């Protein structure tokens, strides 16, 4: 029988604190053979050990059971209908599950402990592991598919490193409180209202034992205890006290290092924190390397045979030049094998960032060592050869050198392989999302419609790179593939604000503050010192983008974050504040030393005022590889590249079951006009369309159409405010059509020729004449028709001035139709002047 080494004081506490909380069921899992897992608690709910369960594996308190992700009965321990346990639980409607788990790999969710109804798919309570976070979960369901307690906290460091962790899950149905502890620390809680699962007729270790068993566990289990009460935090802390290991390898589960880009050794420290025994790194390969960039690392050596309390180093050779000189982040995984009695190996995540220093001889913002590393001239800021400067793009991938430096990519290699264009000087639409995939899930056909159907300059900003797992490169690569499929010709803007999960562990009463704290510098201080700095950094970043790219329209997230995601809320709020700052001429410092810019229209997803039902996304209007597709179909094609997120789908009123079942649909068709300098959108008579559940409903007081009402926008790849089609009609290539040049020498530049409907290659004027007696003015204003004028109308005013100074008298105005018109002058004078002003709308 195993014993639990505890100091005498701790034993006294245990005796006092557990008198009223002895476990109903206790499984030591010390069996090394046979088919019965003994319950030494009063419930006497012994379990049947499946033939594929490995018995006798080293445990934390003696032996343990290891499970191999086998979903059949042979891969589990089955207590069946444990009435000795379930009857007290049905009465108390409270439970504490205490267990030790060790694992390295996990499915989306792997269930370790299950108590539920094997005739239902959604009536149970369970705990287990989560692949996406490297952490654990605890949930309670009683016949519902949404709105139930589901705790999935993101650990500060992944737990799936092959070490034992104590997990405790408490459920109190009377108080509607569920709590999840890891290693004695409360990591998540909820007061979501719920009903204790009933009936309970199945208790299993190793899989989700519902009506259709699934989600089998892979890892080891030791010391499982079930209580029919909610243990206190102090009681759980006592259960989480692990026996001392000797020897004990103490090493960080993740290490972040820097390199100057040259080959050399990196040091990773470790300690023997045992009390009496020597720590030996042992085995055929005591330290081995794996992971995405393993080829650029090698083990140069390591200290060994450490006495208790001694410290040594693993020397890791690193050579980024083998990767072709890419100044990016590099990742690898070390596996360290030791003579630790219960944990023979440990994994360490290694991340290396390249730091080229701050010397900048030519003042272009690119460090000299970085330029030399990438064969750029550190003495040329781009004034001699443009590709050497911050705005240069030697690999023609649409990213200037300044962004290649920030992202850690190689300025001489187009990693995406796509022929991106340089970003335009002016955007028609800027879409600001929180994570890669939000731009498709919640904004649906927005980018495909405006970028491909309307051929407008459309830019995408993703505030985070979905990097709470610290793997931004993967999500950014998926986003680039998606953006290309959507039809934008320009690289997404990726500022890499740190992604923050709603399950973040933080003492902040308002978890939004954790987002701002992270967004200040990527580090969670948890003391409030960085909250305002995070807000300011996000606002200033977006303000600079608004001034730099001058978008007419901006579209962003629901102010409530769709399903409440803090990053969505932060993104939407920062956009509203940045819009005001970008237009404020008094803000003109640092990166904002650019002319102010006033956004014409700001649309916010699901905003409750001036609501717009966005149409046109169900109409085939995009030639996608030879097949006409709808904008929503193209959005789903783009989302299919987001593999790490499970290839999500657009949330739409035109489908059901298309979104993650844990949150309600948030249709991409629902928008609100938060801000406009050009007037409101036209409210339509009541109309019928589907609701979020694809059920017909009446929309009252809504506009219907797209974002373009009251704006004059046209395809303009070279951002010179002349339509591409009009330029190519009159000039050989776009860059030949300078809007400020007068190519035909008639006194009107090319921009005015376009507005007035004239030929920029022929000296011509708008026909305007006055009768000999000065009583009649005649003119002919061409209608806005033909190439380049699609969707535009020409408006004119006929103005009078007695002195070429005061032009306040309007004799006539209207929409040009190309027909000659005459206007009588009621009081002819000895002298008068007339002119025509024209605008396109």
PyMOL commands that set and color helices and strands:
alter all, ss='L'
color gray80, all
select helices_A, chain A and resi 8-17+73-75+83-92+233-239+294-296+320-323+368-373+386-388+401-407+438-441+446-453+472-486+512-521+531-549+566-583+590-592+631-639+643-645+724-730+734-736+750-756
alter helices_A, ss='H'
color red, helices_A
select strands_A, chain A and resi 25-27+36-37+47-49+54-59+62-68+77-80+94-102+109-116+123-130+135-142+150-151+165-172+177-182+185-190+202-205+218-227+249-250+254-259+264-272+287-290+297-302+311-318+330-337+345-354+429-433+458-462+553-556+601-605+611-614+620-624+627-630+670-676+687-690+696-699+703-705+768-770+776-780+794-801+809-815+820-824+833-840
alter strands_A, ss='S'
color yellow, strands_A
deselect
rebuild
show_as cartoon
